[in-house]
Amino acid sequence: MIFENTLLLLKLYLRPIAGMSDIMDRGRLLFFLGFVVVLSALWQLGIASRIYQNFEKVPYTVTLPAQMDMDDEAAPQAAPAASYPQTRTFYRREPLPLVGQVGWWFVSFKPFSIFATFAVLGLLYVPGIILIMTFTEHLGSFDVILRRDYGPLLACTLSSWAASHLPFALLGLLLDVICRSAAGVLSPPMQALTGMVFDPVKLAAALAFVLWMAATLYFGILMIFTLRTVFGTTWGKALVVISCAWMSMIFEGVILMLASPFILYWAYVYFRGDITDIDSAFRTRQSLHHNLVAATVNPHDAEAHYQLGLIYQQRRQYTEAINRFKRAIEIDPREIDAHFQLGRIAREQGRLQEAISHFDAVVSLDDKHCRHEIWREIGATYLAAGMTADALTALERYTGRREYDPEGLCLFGETLAKLGQKERARQVFEHCIEAVRTMPYYRRGQVRRWSKLSKEHLGKL
């Protein structure tokens, strides 16, 4: 298990999306959790402690004036220590490289705070991402998505943190060795002799902070790939979610205050059922994928290939999805669902002629497939190809059968506008806006974009 999961971790450097997908299917949470704990120690030793000692808690001495509480006659005989000047040590924060004092509003490098990383990721960062995703993608209620996707998302998050911090932690340890060697060679007497003014310790601390920033940025990039794989979201939405969820890391101090054995014990007792449900859901998802892969051994099982294709399609691994759908068609040429999905992928990728070929195959088998949505897909493909007359025929048929579908209405109105039928297009766009407005609230968020697009088209008519 250790060797296999290590290979999955290393795969993130070469093929991050495929690596995330494999972690979801075969990864083990316990391995990545242990890896993060060990790596946190290396990170504290090579990076965090050096920044803390040279920027966050920098000692300086202040000489206090002598104080004499006795009268002048008794002082010479007593000669108390308090009568002499005293030096006291205080601590201050130095400005961080690149970000100055403002950086201290968001980060801290206190000793052992890095060991709370897995707690912050698990208790704040991952739930924060799921909460934001419920608003941006309208995937369902927070409770349902938390139970379904928390396990896979946590595994991918821990592996992303480990993969992003591992190379920089090793560089930090190497930097520490170089720094100690340079400090011995460029000691103050040597600097005075050579006329050089150089502080290798301070330079190493500045470079350590640069490594910390690079690791944080790399972690954010890998998390964008994570959201693309786990939720199938767009690049833009993934970037927005990661940017917002990062703010949860500011509350790391709260996690440290709550990390007492008493509180952790009662928290485990209270949430033990939820933890069990989450782990069970993660293992069930992995078992489903394993069983589907095992079923593909049967040369006559087209359904297994189709279901695997759907999984890869949702993760936006289109190459793997296309291969699975094509294999399903090779086994059963009448696998209508595989033709339909291949046509949708081809349309999204701009291969319009290929998309039409697959849609024609669907229509020849069932012209009412997927509740008549086949005609909406055909119309959208013809519209993208500039074949507005053919698009009008397909979309007219679709909206006649499903007159309250916002996407079909918006596409139909756009086609009418391009053909110069402005009055009819205006009526269709208004119908689209009304259809969105009267939908149940849980559906409204999913189709709101078509209402917005229809309003934009109305403004141009």
N, C-alpha and C positions, 0 to 999 in steps of 0.2 A: 504493500500500500504506500509506503514512504517513497519508494522509487518512482512509482507511477504518478503520484501527486507532485513530486518534484519535477518530473517531465512536463506535467500540465502547467506548473508555474513558469518554467523556462519557455514554454510555448508562447506565453504572453508577449515576449520580446519580439517574436518573428511574425506571428499571426494572432493578434489580440482578440479578434472576434471569434475565430475558431477556437482559440484557447479558452475564452469565456464559456463558449458552448460546451466544450468538453468538461470544464469544471462543473457546470450545471448538471451534466449527465453522469460524471464519474468521480467528482471531487468529494473529499471528506472534510467536514467542518472542523473536526478535532485536529487534523493535520495542519490546516491553515492557521488555526488558533494557536497551536503550539509554535509554529514557525514565526508568527508575529511576536509572541512573547520572547523568544530567543533573539530575534532580530532587534527588538526594542532595547535589549541589553547592549548589543553592539552599537546601536544608534546613540544610546545615552553615553557610551564610552567615547565614541569617535566624533560625535557632532554636538549633541545637546549640552554635555558638560562643559565643553570648551567655550561655547557661546555664553553659557551661564556665568562662567568664571571671569570672562573678559568683557562682557557687556551688561548682563543683568544684575550681578552682584559684585561690583568692582570696589575693593577696599581702598580707603584713603584715611590718612591720619590727620588729626587736628591737635595742635598743642594748646592746652588750656593754661591761662595765667595762674601764677601761684596765689593761693588764698591763705590768709592769716587770720584765724579766728581768735588767737590768744593775744594777750597784751605784749608790748615790746620787751618787757623784762623777762617774761617766762619763755619767750620764743627761742632765744639762743640756747637755753639749757635743754628744752624739750626737743627742739629741731624735728618737728613732726614731718612725716613724708608729705603730707598735704601742703606743706609750705613751699614745696618745690614745683616748678612747672611740670604738668602732666600731659601725656599724649594719649589720645583715645582713637579707636578705630571705628569708622563709620562706613556705610556702603551706599553706593549710588548706581543708577542705571545710565550707561553710556548710550548715545544714539546708535541705532542699528545701521549697518551699511545699507545704502540705497533708500531706505524708508524712514530713517531717523527715529525720533522719539514716538512718532505716530504708530510705529509697529508694535509698541508695547501694549497698545489698546487691544490687540488681537491675539498675541502669542505670549507664551511663557516657556522658559526652559529650566524650570526648577527641578532639582534632583528628584528622580523617581516619577516625575509626572508623566514621562513617556510610557511608563508601565501601565498607565490607565488607558493607553491607546485602544486596546481591544474593547474595553468597556465603553469608551466614547463612541467608537464605531458601531458597536452593537446596540447601545441604548439610546443614542442620540442621532448619529449620522444616518444609519440605515432607515430607522423609522421616519426621520425627517424627509428622506428621499421619497419614501412610499407616500407620505402625506402630501407632498407637493405633486407627485405623479397622479394622485387621485383627482387633482384639480386640472392638471394640464392635459391628461389623456382620457379622463372620464372612464376609468377602468372598472369602477364599482366603488362600494363603500370601503372606507379605510380598514375596517375590521376584516373584511373578506380578503382584501389584497394583502394585508399583513400576514394572515395565516397562509395564504397561498404562495406568496413570493418572498417572504422574509428569508427563508432558508437559502434559496438560490442566490438572492441578492447579497446576503451576508457572506456566503462563501466566495463570491466574485469580488466583493469589497475587500475582504481580508487578503485574498490573493493579489489584488491590485496594489494594496498598501505594501505587501511584502515585495512584490516585483519592482515597485517604483523606488523603494528605500534601500533595497539590498545593494545595488552597485554603488550608491552614494555613501552608504555606511562603510563599505570596504575602502572607498577612497578616503573617507574620514579617518579610518584607522591608519592608512598609509600616510596621510597628512600628519597625523600625530607623531609617527616615527620620524618623519622628515623634520618636523618642528623641533623635537627634542634634540636631534642631531645638530640642527642649525643653531639652537640656543647654546649648545656647548661650544661650538666653533666661534660663534659671534657673541661671546660673552662681553660684558661692559669693558674689561681691560683690553680685549682684542679690538673692540670698536674704537676705543680711544687711541689705540696704537695705529690702526689703519685709517682713522678719520671717518669711518662709516657710521651713520646713524640709522640703525635698522633693528626693528623689534620683531623677530620671527614669530613669537608667541601671539602678538596682536594680529599679525598678518594671517596666521593660521586660523585664528578665531573668525576673522572676516571671511576667509575662504570657506570655513565651515558653515557660516550663515548662507553663503551663496549656494553651497551644496544642499542646505535645508530648503531653500527656495526652489532649486531645481527638482528635488524629490517631490515637493508639494505640487509643483506644476505637472510633473509626470504622472503623479497619482490622479490629478484631475483629468488628464487626458485618458488614462486607462478607465476611469469611471464613466467617461462619456461612451466608450466602447461597451462598458458593462450595461448601461441603460439601453443602448441600442440592441443588445442581445437579450436581456431579461424582459424588457417591455416592448421592444420593437418600435421605439419612438424615433423621431427624426433627429438629425444632428443638432439643429437649432434648439429644439426643446430640451435635448439632453444637456446642452451647454448651459441653458438657463437654470435647469433644475440643479445641476452640480454647483453652479455659482451661488444659488440660494441656500442649498443644503450645507455648504461649507460654514455658514454662520453658526451652525449647531456646535462646531468644534470649540467655539468661544466658551461654552459652558463646561469645559473640562474640569474646572475647579469645583463645580457642584458635584460632579461624579466622585472626585477625590474625597470630598467631605462626607459623602454618603457611603463610602467604601469601608464601612466598619463591619466586622464579622457578624454582629448582632443584626444590623439592617439587612445585610446580604442574605443571612439565613432566612429571615421572615419574608424577604422579597421572593426567595426561591420557593418557599412553602406556598405563598399566595399565588405565584405565577407558574407553578410547576405544571399545571394542566395545559396552560397556553404554550409553554415551552415544548411539552410533549406533542401537542398538536402540530406545531410548526415543524418540528423534526420529522414527525410522521408524514406530513405533506411533502417535505423535501425528499424523503426516501421513496415515497409513493411515486413522485414524478420521475425519479431516477429509475425505479423499477419498470415503469411504463415504457420508458425509452429503451431499456435493456430488453424487455419482452418484444418490442416492435423490431428491434435489430435481430433478435433471435428468430422472429417469424419470417424475416426476409430470406432465410435459408431455404424456405419452401419455394421452389421455382414457379409455383402457381398462385402465390399469394400476392396479388396486386394491391390489396387494401393496406397491407403493412407498409409498402413503399409509399403509398399515397399519404398515410398518416404521418410518416416520418418527414415527407415533403412539407406538410403543413407546419410541423414543428420548426423546420429550418426556414420556412417562409416567414413565420412570425418573428424569428430571430434575425431576419434580413440577411440570411446566408443563402443568397439566391442561386449560387452555383450548385450547392448541395441540393437545394429544393428542386431545381430544374432536373438534375440527374435522377432524383427519386421519382418525380412525376413522369419523366420519359420512360423510366424502367417500368412503372405501373402500366403505361400504355403498351409497352412491348409485350407484357404478360397478357393484358386484356385490352385490345384495341377499342372496346366499348366502355372503357373507364372514363366516363363523361366528366367527372369532377376533376380529374387530372388535366384533361384538355382545357377546362375552364380556368384552372389556376395557371397553367402555362400561358394561356392567352392574356391573363391579367398581368403576369410578370413581364411578358414581352411588351405589352402596352406601356407599362411603367418605365421600361428601359428603352423605349423609342423604336423598338422593332415592330412597326405597325403592320407590315404585310404578314409577318409570322403570327402576330396576334389575331388577325382576321382569319387566317387559316385554321387556327385552333377554335375560334368561335364558330366558324362554319361547321366544323366537326361536331360541336356541341348542338347546334341548331338542327343538324341532320339527324341527331339522335333524340333530342327533346327540345322543342322550341319554347318550352315553359320552364326550362331549368332554373333552379335557384330562385323560385318565385318570380320568374320572368326577368331577372336581373341580367340575363345574357344579352337582352336587347339594349339595356343601358350601356353595357360594356362595348357592344358593337357600335352604338351611336357615338360614344366617347372616342372610340378608336378612329372612326371615320371623320369626326370633327377635328381630331388632332392631325389627321392626314390632309385636311383641307377639302375633303369630299363632303361638302355641306348638304348636298341633295340626298345622298345616301344616309348621312347622319340624321337628317330630318325624318326620313322614313322609319328608321329604327327607333328613334326617340319618340316619335308620334305613337308608334305601336306600344312602347313601354309605358308612357304616361297615360295612355288609354286604359291600360290594365292596372297600373299602380299610380293613381292620380295624386297621391299625397306624399310621394317620395321626394324630399327636397333636392337630392343630388340630381335625379332625373329631370326635375323641373328646371333646375338652374342650367343644366346642359341644353335642355330643349329651348329655353329662352335665349341662350347664347347663340344657338344655331339659327333661330328665327331672326335675331338681330343681324347676323352676318348675311342673311338672305334679304335683308331690307324690310322685313315685316315687323316694323317697329311697334305698331299698336298691339299686335298679337303678342310680341315679345314682352311688352310692358305688362300685359295681363298675366303672362306666365310667371314673370319675376315676382309680381305682387302675390300670386298664388303660392309661390315658393316661400315667401316671407311669412305668409299666413299659416302655411303648413308647419313651419318651424315654431311659430308662436303658440300654436294650439297643441303641440306635442307634450307628452308627459315630461315633467321636469328632469327625470333621470335620462331621457333621450335627447333633451334639448341641447345639452352641451356637446353631444356627439355630432350634431348636424348644424350647429350654429354657424359654421364657416360658410355654408351654402346660402344662408340668409344674408350674411355680410357681403358675400360675393354678388348676390342678386341686387342688393342696394347699390353697390358700386356700378353695376351695369345699368341700373335705372338712372343713375346720375349722368350717364353718358348718352342716354337716348334723347 
